[in-house]
Amino acid sequence: MAFPKIRMRRLRSSESMRRLVRETTVAVDDLVYPLFIREGEGIKKPIKSLTGCFHFSPDTIAAEAREVAALGIPAVLLFGLPAKKDPKGLQAWSETGVVQLAVKEIKNAVPNLLVVTDVCLCEYTDHGHCGVIKNGKLDNDATCELLAKMALSHAQAGADIVAPSDMMDGRVRYIREALEQNNFHDVAIMSYAAKFASAFYGPFRDAAESAPSPDFAGTALADRKTYQMDPADARQALAEIALDVEEGADIVMVKPALPYLDIIYRASHRFDCPIAAYSVSGEYMMVNCAADAGLLDRHAAMLETLTAIKRAGADIIITYFAKNAAKKMQNPK
C-alpha cells in the first residue's frame, strides 16, 4: 500500500507516540563513568582537557563514588597516575598503588558500586608506552606477564572487573590464568578487544599523562600503531574480539565508539557476550567545545550520540557524560 494509506508521520505525531514506538532507549544501567586517580592527598582538581572531570586522590574518591552510585550508575572505571614512573611501570602492581588504594576506598564506601580497573602500563612507564621496551621494540610477552601482575593486584584490592587496554597479543589468557590460579574466579575481564590507533585520544592522554615520549620521534615507537589497530581494518577487529573471547574475556570492548559504530554493530551480531563501547575523550570534548561555542545543544547532542552507540549494538557505554546523562534521564525536562 502506498500514500495516503501509509503515512509514516502518524507514529511521530506526539512525544507520547514517539516514546511508545521508540526502538532504542539508553538507560542509566548502560553507563560506566571513568575516573582519574592520582597520588597524593586531598586532591580534587579540574582537568583542563576534560570539561567537568577531575583528578582525585584515593582519600577523596569515596565522595565521588557515592555521588555516582546515587545517580544509579552501576560502575566506574579507574585510571591511575603515580607520582613516580620507571621503564617497567613498577607502581602498577604495588599494594599501595593509587588504583589499589582507590578501589579499597570505593568498595568500603559503596560496596554495590562495580569497580572496573584499567590494566595498562602507559600511565606508569616513564616512556609512555603500554609495555616493556627491549631493543627498540615493545616486548609483547614480557608485557603480558606484568599486566597479569597488575590485574591480580587490582583483584586483591577488591576490583570487580579488570579491563586490559594495552592490545598485547595473549594478555587476556595471561590475566585469566593469574586470576584462576589465585582463586579470583569471579573477577570478570572486560577486554579492550578492538582498540584502534585513534586521533580521538588526545584529551585523555593529557589527563592521564600517558603520551609516548617525544624521544621516540621518527622511530616505530613514536606512536602506538604497532599494537593498537589500524582504523581501516574491520575484519581484523572481529578476529581480535574472537581471540579475546576464546582466551577468557567476559565482556569485549570497541574503542573509540562513534567512528567505529560499524564494528560495534558487527560484533553485537557475531558474539554472544556483552559488547562495551568506550566513547572516548575526543568524542566527549568535540561535543563540549561545539556547545561552548554555541554551535549545538550540549544535552541533545549528548543523548543523540549515546543513543547512536546503543543503537549500533553496545550493551555497555563508557562515557565521560555518564553523570550528566543520568541526571537528564532522572529529569528529562
C-alpha positions in Angstrom: 0.0 0.0 0.0 1.2 3.5 -0.8 0.4 7.0 0.3 -2.1 8.1 1.7 -2.8 4.8 3.4 0.7 4.6 4.7 1.7 7.8 6.5 4.9 7.3 8.4 4.4 10.6 10.3 1.5 9.1 12.2 4.0 7.5 14.6 5.8 10.7 15.1 2.8 12.9 15.9 3.5 13.5 19.6 6.1 12.8 22.3 3.9 10.1 23.8 3.6 8.4 20.4 7.3 8.6 19.8 8.0 7.1 23.2 5.6 4.3 22.6 7.2 3.1 19.4 10.8 4.1 20.2 13.2 1.3 19.2 16.3 2.2 21.2 16.5 3.7 24.7 19.6 4.4 26.6 19.2 3.7 30.3 21.4 4.6 33.3 22.1 0.9 33.7 24.1 1.0 30.5 26.6 3.6 31.7 30.2 3.4 33.2 31.9 6.6 34.4 35.7 6.9 34.1 37.6 8.4 37.0 41.3 9.5 37.3 43.1 8.8 40.5 46.5 10.5 41.2 48.9 10.0 44.0 48.6 12.5 46.9 46.1 13.6 49.5 43.1 16.0 49.5 43.1 16.3 45.7 40.0 17.1 43.6 41.4 19.2 40.8 39.6 20.0 37.5 41.2 18.5 34.3 41.5 21.3 31.8 41.4 19.0 28.8 38.2 17.2 30.0 35.4 19.6 30.8 33.7 18.6 34.1 36.1 15.9 35.0 38.6 15.8 37.9 41.8 14.3 39.2 41.1 12.7 42.6 43.4 11.3 45.2 42.5 8.0 46.9 41.3 9.7 50.0 38.8 11.9 48.1 37.4 9.4 45.7 34.7 7.9 48.1 32.6 11.1 47.9 32.6 11.0 44.2 31.8 7.3 44.2 28.8 7.9 46.4 27.5 10.6 44.0 27.9 8.3 41.1 26.0 5.5 42.9 23.3 7.9 44.0 22.6 8.7 40.3 22.1 5.0 39.6 25.2 4.5 37.5 26.3 0.9 38.1 30.1 1.1 37.6 33.2 3.3 37.5 36.4 2.7 35.5 39.6 3.8 37.3 42.8 5.1 35.7 45.9 5.7 37.9 48.5 8.4 37.8 51.5 7.5 40.1 54.0 10.1 41.4 57.0 8.1 40.2 57.4 6.4 36.8 60.0 4.0 35.6 60.8 1.9 32.5 58.6 -1.1 33.7 55.9 0.7 35.5 56.6 -0.9 38.9 53.9 1.1 40.7 51.2 -0.5 38.5 51.0 -3.6 40.7 52.0 -2.1 44.1 49.8 -2.9 47.0 49.9 0.8 47.9 49.4 2.0 44.3 46.9 4.7 43.6 44.3 2.5 41.9 44.7 -0.2 44.5 44.1 2.3 47.3 41.2 3.9 45.5 39.5 0.5 44.9 39.5 -0.2 48.6 38.1 3.3 49.4 35.3 2.9 46.9 34.4 -0.6 48.0 34.3 0.4 51.6 32.1 3.4 50.9 29.8 2.0 48.2 30.1 -1.8 48.2 27.5 -2.3 45.5 29.2 0.1 43.0 31.1 -2.0 40.5 34.7 -1.1 40.2 36.4 -1.6 36.9 40.2 -1.0 36.7 42.1 -0.2 33.6 45.0 -2.6 33.2 47.8 -0.9 31.2 51.3 0.3 31.8 51.2 3.6 29.8 50.4 5.8 32.8 53.1 4.1 34.9 56.1 4.0 32.5 58.5 6.9 32.1 58.5 6.3 28.3 54.6 6.4 28.0 54.2 3.1 26.1 51.9 0.3 27.2 54.6 -2.2 28.0 58.2 -3.2 28.3 60.6 -1.9 25.7 63.5 -4.1 24.6 65.9 -3.4 21.7 63.8 -0.6 20.4 60.6 -2.7 20.3 57.7 -3.4 22.6 58.2 -6.9 24.1 54.8 -8.5 23.9 55.2 -11.5 26.2 57.2 -9.7 28.9 54.5 -7.1 28.9 51.8 -9.7 29.3 53.5 -11.0 32.5 53.4 -7.6 34.0 49.8 -7.0 33.0 48.8 -10.2 34.8 50.6 -9.0 37.9 48.8 -5.7 37.7 45.4 -7.2 37.2 45.9 -9.6 40.1 46.8 -6.7 42.4 43.6 -5.0 41.4 41.6 -8.1 42.1 43.3 -8.4 45.5 42.3 -4.8 46.3 38.7 -5.6 45.5 38.1 -4.8 41.9 35.1 -6.5 40.3 36.3 -6.2 36.7 39.7 -5.8 35.3 40.0 -4.2 31.8 43.2 -4.7 29.9 43.6 -1.9 27.4 47.2 -2.5 26.1 46.4 -4.6 23.0 49.2 -7.1 23.5 48.6 -10.5 22.0 47.6 -13.1 24.5 47.2 -10.8 27.5 43.7 -12.0 28.3 45.0 -15.6 28.7 47.8 -14.4 31.0 45.4 -12.4 33.1 42.7 -15.2 33.2 45.3 -17.7 34.3 46.6 -15.4 37.0 43.1 -14.8 38.4 42.2 -18.5 38.3 45.4 -19.6 39.9 44.9 -17.2 42.8 41.2 -18.1 43.3 39.7 -14.9 41.9 37.3 -17.0 39.8 34.5 -14.3 40.0 36.6 -11.4 38.8 35.4 -10.6 35.3 37.6 -9.4 32.4 36.4 -6.6 30.2 38.9 -6.7 27.3 39.6 -3.6 25.2 39.4 -6.1 22.3 39.2 -3.8 19.3 41.1 -0.7 20.3 42.1 1.5 17.4 45.1 3.8 17.0 42.8 6.8 17.0 43.3 10.5 16.8 40.5 10.9 19.4 42.6 10.0 22.5 44.3 13.4 22.8 42.4 14.9 25.8 42.8 11.5 27.7 46.5 11.4 27.2 46.8 14.8 28.6 44.6 13.9 31.6 46.4 10.6 32.2 49.8 12.0 31.4 50.3 8.9 29.2 51.5 10.1 25.8 54.6 8.3 24.3 57.8 10.2 25.0 59.0 12.7 22.3 62.3 10.9 22.5 60.8 8.3 20.1 60.1 10.8 17.3 61.0 9.3 14.0 61.0 5.7 15.2 58.5 2.8 15.3 57.7 3.8 18.9 56.7 7.4 18.0 53.1 6.2 18.4 51.2 3.1 19.3 50.4 1.8 15.8 52.5 -1.4 16.2 49.9 -2.6 18.8 46.7 -0.6 18.5 44.6 -1.3 15.5 44.7 0.4 12.1 41.4 2.4 11.8 40.9 0.9 8.3 40.6 -2.7 9.5 37.2 -4.3 10.3 37.8 -8.0 9.8 40.9 -7.8 12.0 38.8 -6.2 14.7 36.5 -9.2 14.7 39.4 -11.6 14.8 40.8 -9.7 17.8 37.5 -10.0 19.6 37.2 -13.7 18.8 40.6 -14.4 20.2 39.9 -12.5 23.5 36.6 -14.3 24.0 38.5 -17.6 23.4 41.1 -16.6 26.0 38.6 -15.9 28.7 37.2 -12.3 28.3 33.7 -11.9 29.7 33.0 -8.6 28.1 34.6 -7.2 24.9 35.1 -3.5 24.1 35.3 -1.4 20.9 37.2 1.8 21.3 36.5 4.6 20.2 32.8 4.4 19.8 31.4 6.9 17.3 33.9 6.4 14.5 33.6 2.6 14.9 29.8 2.1 15.1 30.1 -0.4 12.3 32.5 -2.5 14.3 30.1 -2.4 17.3 27.2 -3.5 15.0 29.2 -6.4 13.6 30.4 -7.5 17.0 26.9 -7.4 18.5 25.6 -9.7 15.8 28.5 -12.1 15.9 29.4 -12.6 19.6 27.1 -13.8 22.4 28.8 -11.8 25.1 28.2 -8.2 26.3 29.6 -5.6 24.0 31.1 -2.4 25.6 31.9 0.8 23.7 34.2 3.5 25.0 33.0 6.9 23.9 36.4 8.5 24.3 37.8 11.8 25.4 37.9 13.3 21.9 34.3 12.5 21.2 33.3 14.0 24.5 35.3 17.2 24.0 34.0 17.7 20.4 30.5 18.0 21.8 31.6 20.2 24.7 33.7 22.6 22.6 30.9 22.9 20.0 28.4 23.5 22.8 30.7 26.1 24.4 30.9 27.9 21.1 27.1 28.0 20.9 27.0 25.7 17.8 24.8 22.9 19.3 22.7 21.9 22.2 25.0 20.0 24.7 22.4 17.7 26.2 20.6 16.9 22.9 24.0 16.1 21.3 25.0 14.0 24.3 21.8 11.9 24.2 21.9 11.6 20.4 25.4 10.2 20.4 24.8 7.8 23.3 21.6 6.6 21.5 23.6 6.0 18.3 26.1 3.9 20.3 23.4 1.9 21.9 21.5 1.5 18.6 24.7 0.1 16.9 24.6 -2.7 19.5 26.5 -1.7 22.6 25.3 -3.1 25.8 27.7 -1.0 27.9 28.7 2.6 27.2 31.8 4.0 28.9 31.4 7.8 28.8 32.5 11.0 30.5 28.9 12.1 30.0 27.6 9.4 32.4 26.7 11.7 35.3 25.1 14.3 33.1 23.2 11.6 31.2 22.0 10.0 34.4 20.8 13.4 35.6 19.0 14.0 32.4 17.3 10.6 32.5 16.1 11.3 36.0 14.7 14.7 35.0 14.0 14.7 31.2 12.5 18.2 31.3 
